[in-house]
Structure formats: C-alpha cells, structure tokens
Amino acid sequence: MLYAVLAVYTLVVGLLFVYGVNFLWLSLMSVRHRHPPVLAKLVEYPHVAVQLPIYNERYVAERLIRAAAALAWPRERLEVQVLDDSTDDTVEIAERVCRELQQRGLLVRHIRRGNRTGFKAGALAHGMSMTRAPFLAVFDADFVPPADFLVHTVPAFLTQHVGFVQARWGHLNARYSLFTFLQALAIDAHFLVEQQARYATGAFFNFNGTAGVWRRKAIECGGGWQADTLTEDLDLSYRVQLAGWRGVYLRDVVAPAELPVTMLAFRRQQHRWAKGSIECALKLAPRLLKVPLPARIKLQALLHLTGYGIHLLMFLLIFLYPAILYVARSDPQLSAFFRLAVFFNITALAPLVYFVLAQVELDRRRWWLKIPIILLVTVRGSGMVVNTMLSIVQVALRRKTAFERTPKFGIRQRGEGWTDKVYQLRGNPLVLIELLLGAVTVRTATYAAHLDDWVIFVYAGLLAAGLFMVAGFSLLQVLQSRFVDR
C-alpha cells in the first residue's frame, strides 16, 4: 500500500505539473502574440447560409432569428436557416417570425425535421443538405450576433486553406449575478488566452460550436457533422485540421451570448462539454498520433483534448492527501519526499495567471480590482470535480446519453427573475456527494494543520471550499425555484 500510494501520488502530481506548465506556456504565448491577423478586403460577397439550431427556446428564439436576419450582407447572398427541432410553442414563435421576415423579402427558412436524430449535429447536417452555400455561419440560441459579424469574419476565407473562423464570445448578462460574472471571467480566459495562444502558435484549436463560420468544402473533407460524441464542434474542428485545413481565430470579433443563470443549468453544460471532450480524445487520439505532425503540435492537441482530466487528478487528491499525511507521519524520509513532491503542485496556481491575463487584456487600468473574484473562479473550478467525474465514469462504462440543451431564459438585466420560467431543472443528487467530500477535505485540512503540513492544508482547503461552493449554489437555487411564487 505504501508503494502504491507513492506511485499514484507521484503520477498525479507529475501530470498536474505538466498541465500547469502548459497553462503558463499558453499565457506567455498569448502575451507574445496578442495582435490579430490582418485580413484582406472582400471584392465579391459569397453566398452565406446562417444556421440557427434550436430546440425548445421560447424565450430567445425570436431574438436570435431577428439578429441573424439583420446581418449586414447582400440580401441576395444571405439565407437564414432556422433548424427547429422543438416540441413546444417555440415552433409557433419561430414560424411567426420567419413568416414576417419572408414578407419583407428576406430569405429565412423555418426547417423542421420531425425528429432529433443526431441532435445538433444532425440538424446542422440536414440544413447543410438543403443549401449550396459555400459558407455556413452557426449561432446557438443564446447568441445575438452583431450586424457586422459576417463582414469581419468571411474575409478570412480569402486564404484558400482556411476551413473555419471562430470569433470570441461576449456576454449579455455577465453582471446579472456573482454566478454569471464568474462564468464570464472563465470564458474570457479561454478566448483571450487559450484560443489566442493556440491559434497564434499554429497549434490545433477548436470551433466552439457557435459564433463562427465554416467553409462547406472543409466540412465535407473532414467527414461532415457526426453525432457519436456530445461535442460535435470539437470533433469536426479536429477532423478538419487533421485533414490539412486550418482555423482562424479572431479575438477582436465578439458575439455576445446569454450565460446560464442557474448552477443546475451550468452543471448540465459542463457535464456535456466534459463528456464530449473525453469522447473526442478517445476517438481522435489514435489518428492524431499517426499523422505526420510536429511533436509539439501533437502534445498540445493531446493536452487540449484531455483537459478535463485535470478534474480526475484533483478528485484523486481528495483521497491521496489523507493517505500521504498518514504515511508521512510514520516515516520521516517519506515525509521529506512528499513535502518536496507537493511543491510541484505550485503549478495549480497557473490558472490564476491565465485568468488575470484575460482581464488585463480587457481592462488594463482596473484589472487588479477583479483579483478577489478571480480567486473565486479557481475555487469554483475545483468544486466541479464530482460533476466531471460523472462524465468520466459514463464514458468508461460506454454509457451513451442524449444531447441535453442548456436552458436559456432570455435574462439580461439584474433583477429579472428566472424562477417563474419553464425549462427548470430538478435538483442534482451529486450535491450530496460534494457535501460529503467537502467534509472529508475539511478533515484532511485540519489534520494537515495539526501536522504542520501547511502546503496540503492550503490545497485541501481550496478543494473543500470549491466543493461547498458548488453544492451551496446548487442548493440555494433549488430552494429559490421551489419556494418563490411563480
């Protein structure tokens, strides 16, 4: 048991160190390569199909359709496909808006499949079969694309080998609550640091499922939309890049979106992203390792695809820390080793640099005021380990699950209510596990303090805080939805 603990702990800490160093490297590269690409100007305007996949979106469907129809592009070169798989009154809302826009001379089509085969991937593939447009823009229901979106993105395709263009996500309701503000900070870091660094250094990066444009030929060359993973966007963008196409990331083109206002909705979103990423890693890693690419590109791609594995490693630490403290107490030599090894966890602070750099880019004068909130982002991230572990277990058991949409309520301003809306989610039993593990890590932290092991005390304390934070948000919002009058 002693050597088993030693081996597992060394492996876990070593892998966390690798991921942490990579965070720091991405942060450095984002600073060195912050300048956006210079694009040529369009001489001719190609035909563009704007695809809007929706499913039961009564609160945001009309907003999305009108925004897409208002895109600044020659009317005869623009079509809007409302890919509507809804089973509620969203169908009537979308049909009414489409009919109104058609009467104004706009090419807006309300497309119904009658089933959800393939979920979002299936809807996008079906819409693609109904148009010959060489370029296809995609916007999810929670987005409101700016009118000049196509004007700023389509010129990137003047370079022949560009397969897709990804814009940065903005936020419609970042200031709605502390919870939405934490999400905004995390998304800002992903787009301003990670996506920017991967693109600028020639590494693979992903289409984020929305707020981007695809070249039809690249989709076909990459094998088309496929629904065998829950992250069809990550899957296709990697297959396209493996086929020799490349993506362009435009950090200065921003499409705002509505952030989930409830923890239960956020949990569902993160579960889908985590499970889909792991499915993509298993699906694409063998092919990735075989293609003739530089080792640094392969390494970055593997770290990217397995990024949610960090949560698995943190989950293991919940149980490893008590074992380490017990073993080290009885063996001074092992105690010295563990104290040395645990300092490799210092790269766990790398996400702080990652988040701070994003806010420096957004507000160079007042970024430091957000540091306390940034600390909460890292704490909340550690609290999502149980949620991610469910995804890992489901993949390991080869358990397929349906594509579950993230509920949107059309909320933008502070004070707007969500408890009287439909699409409410029920409580998540994972909360009980989070509370239990939170108690375990609190006991670990107090034991570490008793042994004067302040490094483990800090890390165990952060894990406990994250677990209680995620569980607390979940319980609070469940109580709100049940006891507030509708």
C-alpha positions as CSV (number, residue, x, y, z in Angstrom):
1,M,0.0,0.0,0.0
2,L,2.9,2.3,0.8
3,Y,4.5,2.0,-2.6
4,A,1.1,2.1,-4.3
5,V,0.3,5.5,-2.6
6,L,3.8,6.7,-3.5
7,A,3.4,5.7,-7.2
8,V,-0.1,7.1,-7.7
9,Y,0.7,10.3,-5.9
10,T,3.9,10.9,-8.0
11,L,1.9,10.2,-11.2
12,V,-0.9,12.6,-10.2
13,V,1.3,15.4,-9.1
14,G,3.5,14.9,-12.2
15,L,0.6,15.2,-14.6
16,L,-0.8,18.2,-12.8
17,F,2.6,19.8,-13.1
18,V,2.6,19.2,-16.9
19,Y,-0.9,20.7,-17.3
20,G,0.1,23.6,-15.0
21,V,3.3,24.4,-17.0
22,N,1.2,24.3,-20.2
23,F,-1.2,26.8,-18.7
24,L,1.8,29.1,-18.1
25,W,3.1,28.5,-21.6
26,L,-0.2,29.4,-23.2
27,S,-0.4,32.5,-21.0
28,L,3.1,33.6,-22.2
29,M,2.3,32.9,-25.9
30,S,-1.0,34.9,-25.6
31,V,1.0,37.9,-24.5
32,R,3.7,37.5,-27.2
33,H,1.1,37.0,-30.0
34,R,-1.8,39.2,-29.0
35,H,-2.0,41.0,-32.3
36,P,-5.0,40.0,-34.5
37,P,-4.4,38.7,-38.1
38,V,-4.6,41.2,-40.9
39,L,-7.3,40.2,-43.4
40,A,-7.7,41.2,-47.0
41,K,-10.9,43.1,-48.0
42,L,-13.7,41.4,-49.9
43,V,-14.2,42.2,-53.5
44,E,-17.1,39.9,-54.0
45,Y,-19.6,38.7,-51.4
46,P,-20.1,35.0,-51.4
47,H,-23.4,33.2,-50.6
48,V,-23.6,32.6,-46.9
49,A,-26.2,30.4,-45.1
50,V,-26.7,31.3,-41.4
51,Q,-27.7,28.2,-39.5
52,L,-29.7,28.5,-36.2
53,P,-30.1,25.1,-34.5
54,I,-32.8,25.5,-31.8
55,Y,-34.7,23.1,-29.5
56,N,-37.4,24.4,-27.1
57,E,-36.2,28.0,-26.9
58,R,-39.3,30.0,-26.3
59,Y,-37.5,32.9,-24.5
60,V,-34.7,33.5,-27.0
61,A,-35.7,32.1,-30.4
62,E,-37.2,35.4,-31.7
63,R,-34.2,37.4,-30.6
64,L,-31.8,35.1,-32.3
65,I,-33.8,34.9,-35.6
66,R,-34.1,38.7,-35.9
67,A,-30.5,39.2,-35.1
68,A,-29.4,36.7,-37.8
69,A,-31.8,38.3,-40.4
70,A,-30.3,41.8,-39.6
71,L,-26.7,40.7,-40.5
72,A,-25.1,43.2,-42.9
73,W,-24.7,41.2,-46.1
74,P,-26.2,41.5,-49.6
75,R,-29.8,40.2,-49.3
76,E,-29.5,38.0,-52.4
77,R,-26.3,36.4,-50.9
78,L,-27.7,35.6,-47.5
79,E,-30.1,32.9,-46.3
80,V,-31.1,32.1,-42.7
81,Q,-32.0,28.5,-41.7
82,V,-33.9,28.1,-38.5
83,L,-33.2,24.5,-37.8
84,D,-36.1,23.9,-35.4
85,D,-36.4,20.5,-33.6
86,S,-38.6,22.0,-30.9
87,T,-41.6,20.2,-29.3
88,D,-43.2,23.2,-27.6
89,D,-44.5,26.6,-28.6
90,T,-41.1,27.6,-29.9
91,V,-42.3,26.2,-33.2
92,E,-45.2,28.7,-33.4
93,I,-42.9,31.6,-32.3
94,A,-40.2,30.7,-34.9
95,E,-42.8,30.2,-37.7
96,R,-44.4,33.6,-37.0
97,V,-41.1,35.4,-37.0
98,C,-39.9,33.6,-40.2
99,R,-43.1,34.4,-42.0
100,E,-42.9,38.1,-41.1
101,L,-39.3,38.3,-42.3
102,Q,-40.2,36.5,-45.5
103,Q,-42.8,39.0,-46.2
104,R,-40.1,41.7,-46.0
105,G,-38.2,39.9,-48.8
106,L,-35.7,38.1,-46.7
107,L,-34.7,34.5,-47.4
108,V,-35.5,33.0,-44.0
109,R,-36.5,29.3,-43.9
110,H,-38.1,27.5,-41.0
111,I,-36.9,23.9,-41.3
112,R,-38.5,21.1,-39.3
113,R,-37.1,17.5,-39.3
114,G,-39.8,15.8,-37.3
115,N,-37.2,14.1,-35.1
116,R,-33.9,14.9,-33.3
117,T,-31.8,12.2,-34.9
118,G,-28.2,13.3,-34.3
119,F,-29.3,16.2,-32.2
120,K,-27.5,19.4,-33.1
121,A,-25.0,17.7,-35.4
122,G,-28.0,16.1,-37.2
123,A,-29.8,19.4,-37.5
124,L,-26.7,21.1,-39.0
125,A,-26.1,18.3,-41.4
126,H,-29.8,18.4,-42.5
127,G,-29.6,22.2,-43.0
128,M,-26.4,21.8,-45.0
129,S,-28.1,19.3,-47.4
130,M,-30.7,22.0,-48.1
131,T,-28.4,24.7,-49.3
132,R,-25.5,25.0,-51.8
133,A,-23.9,28.0,-49.9
134,P,-20.1,27.6,-49.8
135,F,-20.0,29.2,-46.3
136,L,-22.1,28.4,-43.3
137,A,-22.3,30.5,-40.1
138,V,-23.6,28.9,-36.9
139,F,-25.2,30.6,-33.9
140,D,-26.7,28.9,-30.9
141,A,-30.0,30.1,-29.4
142,D,-28.3,32.1,-26.6
143,F,-26.3,34.3,-29.0
144,V,-27.1,37.7,-30.5
145,P,-24.7,38.2,-33.5
146,P,-23.7,41.8,-34.2
147,A,-24.8,43.1,-37.6
148,D,-21.3,43.3,-38.9
149,F,-20.3,39.8,-37.9
150,L,-20.0,38.4,-41.5
151,V,-18.3,41.5,-42.7
152,H,-15.4,40.9,-40.3
153,T,-15.2,37.0,-40.5
154,V,-15.8,36.0,-44.1
155,P,-12.7,37.8,-45.4
156,A,-10.6,35.2,-43.6
157,F,-11.6,32.7,-46.2
158,L,-9.8,34.5,-48.9
159,T,-6.9,32.3,-47.8
160,Q,-7.7,29.0,-49.5
161,H,-6.7,26.6,-46.8
162,V,-8.8,28.2,-44.0
163,G,-11.6,25.8,-43.0
164,F,-13.3,27.7,-40.2
165,V,-13.3,31.0,-38.4
166,Q,-14.1,31.4,-34.7
167,A,-15.0,34.6,-33.1
168,R,-14.8,35.5,-29.4
169,W,-17.8,35.0,-27.1
170,G,-19.1,38.1,-25.3
171,H,-21.7,38.3,-22.5
172,L,-25.2,39.7,-22.4
173,N,-25.7,39.2,-18.7
174,A,-22.3,39.0,-17.0
175,R,-23.4,41.4,-14.3
176,Y,-26.6,39.6,-13.6
177,S,-25.1,37.9,-10.5
178,L,-21.9,36.7,-9.0
179,F,-22.5,33.3,-10.5
180,T,-22.7,34.7,-14.1
181,F,-19.8,37.0,-13.5
182,L,-17.6,34.0,-12.5
183,Q,-18.6,32.3,-15.7
184,A,-17.8,35.4,-17.8
185,L,-14.3,35.5,-16.3
186,A,-13.6,31.9,-17.1
187,I,-14.9,32.3,-20.7
188,D,-12.8,35.4,-21.2
189,A,-9.7,33.5,-20.2
190,H,-10.5,30.7,-22.6
191,F,-10.9,33.0,-25.5
192,L,-8.3,35.8,-24.8
193,V,-5.6,33.4,-23.6
194,E,-6.0,29.8,-24.6
195,Q,-7.7,30.2,-28.0
196,Q,-5.4,33.1,-28.9
197,A,-2.2,31.2,-27.9
198,R,-3.2,28.0,-29.7
199,Y,-4.1,29.8,-32.9
200,A,-1.0,32.1,-32.9
201,T,1.4,29.3,-32.3
202,G,0.0,27.1,-35.1
203,A,-1.5,24.5,-32.6
204,F,-4.9,22.9,-33.1
205,F,-7.8,24.8,-31.6
206,N,-11.4,24.1,-31.6
207,F,-14.5,25.7,-33.2
208,N,-16.6,26.5,-30.1
209,G,-19.9,25.3,-31.6
210,T,-21.3,28.8,-32.3
211,A,-20.3,32.3,-33.3
212,G,-18.2,31.1,-36.2
213,V,-18.3,30.4,-39.9
214,W,-17.4,27.2,-41.8
215,R,-16.2,26.6,-45.3
216,R,-18.5,23.9,-46.8
217,K,-15.7,22.1,-48.5
218,A,-13.7,21.8,-45.3
219,I,-16.8,20.2,-43.5
220,E,-17.1,17.7,-46.4
221,C,-13.4,17.0,-46.5
222,G,-13.4,16.4,-42.7
223,G,-16.2,13.8,-42.8
224,G,-19.2,16.1,-42.1
225,W,-21.1,16.6,-38.9
226,Q,-21.1,13.4,-36.7
227,A,-23.2,12.7,-33.6
228,D,-21.1,10.0,-32.0
229,T,-19.8,12.5,-29.4
230,L,-21.5,15.1,-27.3
231,T,-19.2,17.8,-28.6
232,E,-19.7,17.6,-32.4
233,D,-18.0,21.0,-32.7
234,L,-14.7,19.9,-31.2
235,D,-14.8,16.6,-33.1
236,L,-15.3,18.3,-36.5
237,S,-12.8,21.0,-36.0
238,Y,-10.1,18.5,-35.1
239,R,-11.0,16.2,-38.1
240,V,-10.9,19.2,-40.4
241,Q,-7.4,20.2,-39.1
242,L,-6.2,16.6,-39.3
243,A,-7.3,16.7,-43.0
244,G,-5.0,19.7,-43.6
245,W,-7.3,22.7,-43.2
246,R,-6.7,25.3,-40.5
247,G,-8.8,27.6,-38.4
248,V,-8.6,31.3,-37.9
249,Y,-9.4,32.8,-34.6
250,L,-10.5,36.5,-34.5
251,R,-10.2,37.7,-30.9
252,D,-11.5,41.2,-31.8
253,V,-14.8,40.0,-33.3
254,V,-17.2,39.5,-30.5
255,A,-20.6,37.8,-30.4
256,P,-22.4,38.3,-27.1
257,A,-24.4,35.4,-25.5
258,E,-26.6,34.7,-22.5
259,L,-24.8,32.9,-19.7
260,P,-26.7,30.3,-17.7
261,V,-28.2,31.9,-14.6
262,T,-28.5,28.7,-12.6
263,M,-26.0,26.3,-11.3
264,L,-28.0,23.3,-12.4
265,A,-28.0,24.6,-16.0
266,F,-24.3,25.2,-15.7
267,R,-23.7,21.7,-14.4
268,R,-25.5,20.3,-17.4
269,Q,-23.5,22.4,-19.8
270,Q,-20.2,21.4,-18.2
271,H,-21.2,17.7,-18.0
272,R,-21.9,17.8,-21.7
273,W,-18.6,19.6,-22.5
274,A,-16.5,17.3,-20.3
275,K,-18.1,14.0,-21.6
276,G,-17.9,15.2,-25.2
277,S,-14.2,16.2,-24.8
278,I,-13.3,12.8,-23.3
279,E,-15.2,11.0,-26.1
280,C,-13.3,13.1,-28.7
281,A,-10.0,12.3,-27.0
282,L,-10.7,8.6,-27.3
283,K,-11.9,8.9,-30.9
284,L,-9.3,11.2,-32.3
285,A,-6.1,10.5,-30.3
286,P,-5.1,7.3,-32.2
287,R,-5.5,9.2,-35.5
288,L,-3.7,12.2,-34.1
289,L,-0.6,10.1,-33.1
290,K,-0.3,8.6,-36.6
291,V,-0.4,11.7,-38.7
292,P,2.9,13.3,-39.7
293,L,2.8,16.4,-37.5
294,P,5.5,18.0,-35.3
295,A,5.7,16.6,-31.8
296,R,4.8,19.9,-30.2
297,I,1.5,20.1,-32.2
298,K,0.6,16.5,-31.1
299,L,1.4,17.3,-27.5
300,Q,-0.7,20.4,-27.4
301,A,-3.6,18.6,-29.1
302,L,-3.4,15.8,-26.5
303,L,-3.3,18.2,-23.6
304,H,-6.2,20.1,-25.1
305,L,-8.4,17.0,-25.7
306,T,-7.7,15.6,-22.3
307,G,-8.0,19.0,-20.4
308,Y,-10.9,17.8,-18.3
309,G,-8.6,15.1,-17.0
310,I,-7.3,17.7,-14.5
311,H,-10.5,17.2,-12.6
312,L,-9.9,13.5,-12.4
313,L,-6.4,14.2,-10.9
314,M,-7.9,16.7,-8.4
315,F,-10.6,14.1,-7.5
316,L,-7.8,11.6,-6.7
317,L,-6.0,14.1,-4.5
318,I,-9.1,14.2,-2.2
319,F,-8.2,10.6,-1.2
320,L,-4.5,10.8,-1.6
321,Y,-3.9,13.7,0.8
322,P,-5.1,11.8,3.9
323,A,-3.1,8.7,2.9
324,I,0.0,10.9,2.4
325,L,-0.4,12.5,5.8
326,Y,-0.8,9.2,7.5
327,V,2.2,7.6,5.8
328,A,4.5,10.6,6.1
329,R,3.7,10.8,9.8
330,S,5.3,7.4,10.4
331,D,8.3,7.7,8.1
332,P,10.5,10.8,8.2
333,Q,12.2,10.0,4.9
334,L,8.9,9.6,3.0
335,S,7.7,12.8,4.8
336,A,10.6,14.7,3.2
337,F,9.8,13.2,-0.2
338,F,6.1,14.1,0.0
339,R,6.9,17.6,1.1
340,L,9.2,18.0,-1.9
341,A,6.7,16.5,-4.3
342,V,3.8,18.5,-3.1
343,F,5.6,21.7,-4.2
344,F,5.2,20.6,-7.8
345,N,1.5,21.4,-7.2
346,I,2.6,25.0,-7.2
347,T,1.5,25.0,-10.9
348,A,-2.0,24.7,-9.6
349,L,-1.8,28.5,-9.3
350,A,-1.2,28.7,-13.0
351,P,-4.9,29.3,-13.8
352,L,-4.7,32.4,-11.7
353,V,-2.1,33.8,-14.2
354,Y,-4.4,32.6,-17.0
355,F,-7.5,34.4,-15.7
356,V,-5.6,37.6,-14.7
357,L,-4.1,38.0,-18.1
358,A,-7.5,37.9,-19.8
359,Q,-8.7,40.7,-17.5
360,V,-5.6,42.7,-18.2
361,E,-6.4,42.5,-21.9
362,L,-10.0,43.6,-21.3
363,D,-9.2,46.4,-18.8
364,R,-5.6,47.5,-18.5
365,R,-6.3,50.1,-15.8
366,R,-8.7,48.3,-13.4
367,W,-8.0,44.6,-13.9
368,W,-6.5,44.3,-10.4
369,L,-9.9,45.0,-8.8
370,K,-11.1,41.7,-10.1
371,I,-8.4,39.6,-8.4
372,P,-10.6,38.6,-5.5
373,I,-13.3,37.4,-7.9
374,I,-10.7,35.6,-10.0
375,L,-9.7,33.6,-6.9
376,L,-13.4,32.5,-6.6
377,V,-13.2,31.3,-10.3
378,T,-10.4,28.9,-9.4
379,V,-12.2,27.7,-6.3
380,R,-15.4,27.1,-8.2
381,G,-13.4,25.2,-10.8
382,S,-12.1,22.8,-8.2
383,G,-15.6,22.3,-7.0
384,M,-16.7,20.9,-10.3
385,V,-14.6,17.7,-9.9
386,V,-17.5,15.5,-9.0
387,N,-19.6,16.8,-11.9
388,T,-16.7,15.9,-14.3
389,M,-16.1,12.5,-12.6
390,L,-19.7,11.5,-13.6
391,S,-18.8,12.3,-17.2
392,I,-15.6,10.2,-17.0
393,V,-17.5,7.3,-15.4
394,Q,-20.2,7.4,-18.1
395,V,-17.5,7.3,-20.8
396,A,-15.6,4.5,-19.1
397,L,-18.9,2.5,-18.9
398,R,-19.6,3.4,-22.5
399,R,-22.9,4.8,-21.4
400,K,-24.4,7.0,-24.2
401,T,-26.6,9.9,-23.2
402,A,-28.8,12.3,-25.1
403,F,-27.6,15.8,-26.1
404,E,-29.2,17.9,-23.3
405,R,-29.6,21.5,-24.0
406,T,-28.7,24.2,-21.5
407,P,-31.9,26.1,-20.6
408,K,-32.0,29.8,-21.5
409,F,-34.5,32.3,-20.1
410,G,-33.8,35.5,-22.1
411,I,-32.4,37.2,-19.0
412,R,-30.1,40.1,-19.4
413,Q,-30.6,42.6,-16.6
414,R,-30.0,42.3,-12.8
415,G,-33.3,41.8,-11.1
416,E,-35.0,39.8,-13.8
417,G,-36.4,36.6,-12.4
418,W,-36.0,33.1,-13.6
419,T,-38.0,31.1,-11.1
420,D,-41.3,31.6,-13.0
421,K,-39.8,30.3,-16.3
422,V,-40.3,26.9,-17.8
423,Y,-37.3,24.6,-18.6
424,Q,-36.5,24.4,-14.8
425,L,-34.1,21.6,-13.9
426,R,-34.6,19.4,-10.9
427,G,-32.1,19.1,-8.1
428,N,-28.9,17.1,-8.7
429,P,-28.0,14.2,-6.3
430,L,-24.3,14.9,-6.9
431,V,-24.7,17.7,-4.3
432,L,-24.8,15.1,-1.6
433,I,-21.5,13.6,-2.8
434,E,-20.0,17.1,-2.9
435,L,-21.0,17.8,0.6
436,L,-19.6,14.5,1.8
437,L,-16.3,15.0,0.1
438,G,-16.2,18.6,1.2
439,A,-16.4,17.3,4.8
440,V,-13.6,14.8,4.1
441,T,-11.3,17.5,2.7
442,V,-12.0,19.8,5.7
443,R,-10.9,16.9,8.0
444,T,-7.8,16.5,5.8
445,A,-7.0,20.2,6.1
446,T,-7.3,20.2,9.9
447,Y,-5.2,17.1,10.1
448,A,-2.6,18.7,7.9
449,A,-2.5,21.8,10.1
450,H,-2.1,19.5,13.2
451,L,1.0,18.0,11.5
452,D,2.2,21.5,10.4
453,D,1.9,20.5,6.7
454,W,0.7,23.8,5.5
455,V,1.0,23.1,1.8
456,I,-1.5,20.2,2.0
457,F,-3.6,22.4,4.3
458,V,-3.9,25.1,1.6
459,Y,-4.7,22.7,-1.2
460,A,-7.2,20.6,0.8
461,G,-8.8,23.8,2.0
462,L,-9.2,25.1,-1.6
463,L,-10.8,21.8,-2.6
464,A,-13.2,21.9,0.3
465,A,-14.1,25.5,-0.5
466,G,-14.8,24.6,-4.1
467,L,-17.0,21.6,-3.3
468,F,-19.0,23.5,-0.7
469,M,-19.3,26.5,-3.1
470,V,-20.7,24.4,-6.0
471,A,-23.1,22.4,-3.7
472,G,-24.2,25.6,-2.0
473,F,-25.0,27.4,-5.2
474,S,-27.0,24.4,-6.3
475,L,-29.0,24.0,-3.1
476,L,-29.7,27.7,-2.9
477,Q,-31.1,27.9,-6.4
478,V,-33.2,24.7,-5.9
479,L,-34.8,26.4,-2.9
480,Q,-35.3,29.6,-4.9
481,S,-37.1,27.7,-7.7
482,R,-39.3,25.8,-5.2
483,F,-40.4,28.5,-2.8
484,V,-40.6,31.6,-4.9
485,D,-44.1,32.3,-6.2
486,R,-44.4,31.7,-9.9
